[in-house]
Each structure stands twice: as structure tokens, then as C-alpha cells.
Amino acid sequence: MSAMTKAKGFKKSKTGTYLSIGTTAFGALSVLKQVKKARTEHDTLRLVDAAVSAAAIVTGVALLLRELKRLGDDDVLLG
């Protein structure tokens, strides 16, 4: 089995999905810093950019949680 095949399989596994959720959520720290900087500088455009980035993070996590549910993980608190 090639390394590329293993990597593709990991991406679709529960462990890979959890790792993706963690990585995506870690991106939220960057957005929080961006919001803080935008507020201190009264930069509306940067604040709008941070809001759009936050929406992308929320959507990404929601998609990953849906993937976990599809994989049959009953530990996720989505029902």
C-alpha cells in the first residue's frame, strides 16, 4: 500500500476527521486575533473579513461533524 493511499484512507477515518476538526478549530484562534486587532483599530473591513472567516470555520466544523455522524460515531453530541 503506497503512502498516498494510506493518506487518503486516513483522511476519511474517524481519527482523521477528529484531527481535521481540531485543526479547523485551531484556526479560530487566528480569527479571534483578527477580530481583536480590527476592533482596536476600528477597521470595519477587517472586522467583516474576520466574520466571514468565522463563518467558514463554523461551516467547516459542521461539515466534519456531519462526516463523523455518517461514519457512525455515536460519541458526537449531535444526536
Rosetta constraint file for C-alpha pairs under 8 A:
AtomPair CA 1 CA 5 HARMONIC 6.42 0.50
AtomPair CA 1 CA 6 HARMONIC 6.90 0.50
AtomPair CA 2 CA 6 HARMONIC 6.40 0.50
AtomPair CA 3 CA 7 HARMONIC 6.14 0.50
AtomPair CA 4 CA 8 HARMONIC 6.26 0.50
AtomPair CA 5 CA 9 HARMONIC 6.24 0.50
AtomPair CA 6 CA 10 HARMONIC 6.14 0.50
AtomPair CA 7 CA 11 HARMONIC 6.30 0.50
AtomPair CA 8 CA 12 HARMONIC 6.80 0.50
AtomPair CA 9 CA 13 HARMONIC 6.42 0.50
AtomPair CA 10 CA 15 HARMONIC 7.29 0.50
AtomPair CA 10 CA 16 HARMONIC 5.36 0.50
AtomPair CA 11 CA 16 HARMONIC 4.81 0.50
AtomPair CA 11 CA 17 HARMONIC 6.51 0.50
AtomPair CA 12 CA 16 HARMONIC 6.35 0.50
AtomPair CA 12 CA 17 HARMONIC 6.68 0.50
AtomPair CA 13 CA 17 HARMONIC 6.15 0.50
AtomPair CA 13 CA 71 HARMONIC 8.00 0.50
AtomPair CA 14 CA 18 HARMONIC 6.14 0.50
AtomPair CA 14 CA 68 HARMONIC 6.48 0.50
AtomPair CA 14 CA 71 HARMONIC 7.13 0.50
AtomPair CA 14 CA 73 HARMONIC 7.84 0.50
AtomPair CA 15 CA 19 HARMONIC 6.16 0.50
AtomPair CA 16 CA 20 HARMONIC 6.14 0.50
AtomPair CA 17 CA 21 HARMONIC 6.22 0.50
AtomPair CA 17 CA 64 HARMONIC 6.40 0.50
AtomPair CA 17 CA 67 HARMONIC 7.60 0.50
AtomPair CA 17 CA 68 HARMONIC 6.87 0.50
AtomPair CA 18 CA 22 HARMONIC 6.26 0.50
AtomPair CA 19 CA 23 HARMONIC 6.12 0.50
AtomPair CA 20 CA 24 HARMONIC 6.00 0.50
AtomPair CA 20 CA 64 HARMONIC 7.51 0.50
AtomPair CA 21 CA 25 HARMONIC 6.00 0.50
AtomPair CA 21 CA 61 HARMONIC 5.81 0.50
AtomPair CA 21 CA 64 HARMONIC 6.47 0.50
AtomPair CA 21 CA 65 HARMONIC 7.91 0.50
AtomPair CA 22 CA 26 HARMONIC 6.00 0.50
AtomPair CA 23 CA 27 HARMONIC 6.57 0.50
AtomPair CA 24 CA 28 HARMONIC 7.11 0.50
AtomPair CA 24 CA 57 HARMONIC 6.35 0.50
AtomPair CA 24 CA 60 HARMONIC 7.19 0.50
AtomPair CA 24 CA 61 HARMONIC 6.79 0.50
AtomPair CA 25 CA 29 HARMONIC 7.64 0.50
AtomPair CA 25 CA 57 HARMONIC 7.04 0.50
AtomPair CA 25 CA 61 HARMONIC 7.42 0.50
AtomPair CA 26 CA 30 HARMONIC 7.68 0.50
AtomPair CA 27 CA 31 HARMONIC 6.71 0.50
AtomPair CA 27 CA 57 HARMONIC 7.46 0.50
AtomPair CA 28 CA 32 HARMONIC 6.17 0.50
AtomPair CA 28 CA 54 HARMONIC 6.88 0.50
AtomPair CA 28 CA 57 HARMONIC 6.97 0.50
AtomPair CA 29 CA 33 HARMONIC 6.33 0.50
AtomPair CA 30 CA 34 HARMONIC 6.21 0.50
AtomPair CA 31 CA 35 HARMONIC 6.16 0.50
AtomPair CA 31 CA 50 HARMONIC 5.67 0.50
AtomPair CA 31 CA 53 HARMONIC 6.78 0.50
AtomPair CA 31 CA 54 HARMONIC 6.50 0.50
AtomPair CA 32 CA 36 HARMONIC 6.20 0.50
AtomPair CA 32 CA 50 HARMONIC 7.84 0.50
AtomPair CA 33 CA 37 HARMONIC 6.17 0.50
AtomPair CA 34 CA 38 HARMONIC 6.06 0.50
AtomPair CA 34 CA 46 HARMONIC 7.39 0.50
AtomPair CA 34 CA 47 HARMONIC 7.45 0.50
AtomPair CA 34 CA 50 HARMONIC 6.15 0.50
AtomPair CA 35 CA 39 HARMONIC 6.12 0.50
AtomPair CA 35 CA 46 HARMONIC 7.56 0.50
AtomPair CA 35 CA 47 HARMONIC 5.74 0.50
AtomPair CA 35 CA 50 HARMONIC 5.92 0.50
AtomPair CA 36 CA 40 HARMONIC 6.30 0.50
AtomPair CA 37 CA 41 HARMONIC 6.18 0.50
AtomPair CA 38 CA 42 HARMONIC 5.70 0.50
AtomPair CA 38 CA 43 HARMONIC 4.88 0.50
AtomPair CA 38 CA 44 HARMONIC 6.92 0.50
AtomPair CA 38 CA 46 HARMONIC 5.58 0.50
AtomPair CA 38 CA 47 HARMONIC 5.36 0.50
AtomPair CA 39 CA 43 HARMONIC 6.48 0.50
AtomPair CA 39 CA 44 HARMONIC 7.98 0.50
AtomPair CA 39 CA 47 HARMONIC 7.17 0.50
AtomPair CA 43 CA 47 HARMONIC 6.30 0.50
AtomPair CA 44 CA 48 HARMONIC 6.17 0.50
AtomPair CA 45 CA 49 HARMONIC 6.23 0.50
AtomPair CA 46 CA 50 HARMONIC 6.19 0.50
AtomPair CA 47 CA 51 HARMONIC 6.26 0.50
AtomPair CA 48 CA 52 HARMONIC 6.26 0.50
AtomPair CA 49 CA 53 HARMONIC 6.17 0.50
AtomPair CA 50 CA 54 HARMONIC 6.05 0.50
AtomPair CA 51 CA 55 HARMONIC 6.21 0.50
AtomPair CA 52 CA 56 HARMONIC 6.29 0.50
AtomPair CA 53 CA 57 HARMONIC 6.31 0.50
AtomPair CA 54 CA 58 HARMONIC 6.22 0.50
AtomPair CA 55 CA 59 HARMONIC 6.11 0.50
AtomPair CA 56 CA 60 HARMONIC 6.02 0.50
AtomPair CA 57 CA 61 HARMONIC 6.17 0.50
AtomPair CA 58 CA 62 HARMONIC 6.13 0.50
AtomPair CA 59 CA 63 HARMONIC 6.19 0.50
AtomPair CA 60 CA 64 HARMONIC 6.26 0.50
AtomPair CA 61 CA 65 HARMONIC 6.08 0.50
AtomPair CA 62 CA 66 HARMONIC 6.18 0.50
AtomPair CA 63 CA 67 HARMONIC 6.27 0.50
AtomPair CA 64 CA 68 HARMONIC 6.31 0.50
AtomPair CA 65 CA 69 HARMONIC 6.25 0.50
AtomPair CA 65 CA 76 HARMONIC 7.54 0.50
AtomPair CA 66 CA 70 HARMONIC 6.18 0.50
AtomPair CA 67 CA 71 HARMONIC 6.22 0.50
AtomPair CA 68 CA 72 HARMONIC 6.52 0.50
AtomPair CA 68 CA 73 HARMONIC 5.75 0.50
AtomPair CA 68 CA 76 HARMONIC 7.60 0.50
AtomPair CA 69 CA 73 HARMONIC 5.47 0.50
AtomPair CA 69 CA 74 HARMONIC 7.19 0.50
AtomPair CA 69 CA 76 HARMONIC 7.26 0.50
AtomPair CA 74 CA 79 HARMONIC 7.70 0.50
